[in-house]
């Protein structure tokens, strides 16, 4: 294992910054009262190791089985914002 310094990089590349500036200049005088911005995000809930730790007292030769649906617990959140709030 090595102890190295962390590389510091910008959150946006130069090309991404240039595209954002172009968008801003192009839309500076737009009537934003008719525009809505929206987005959605899945929040998936898992345990620290990704599994559920289920334990039981059993005899030496016994192997308990626990059945778990192949579905993660999750929430799908939506959000939007307009000129009016």
Order of alpha helices (4+ residues) and beta strands (2+ residues): alpha-beta-beta
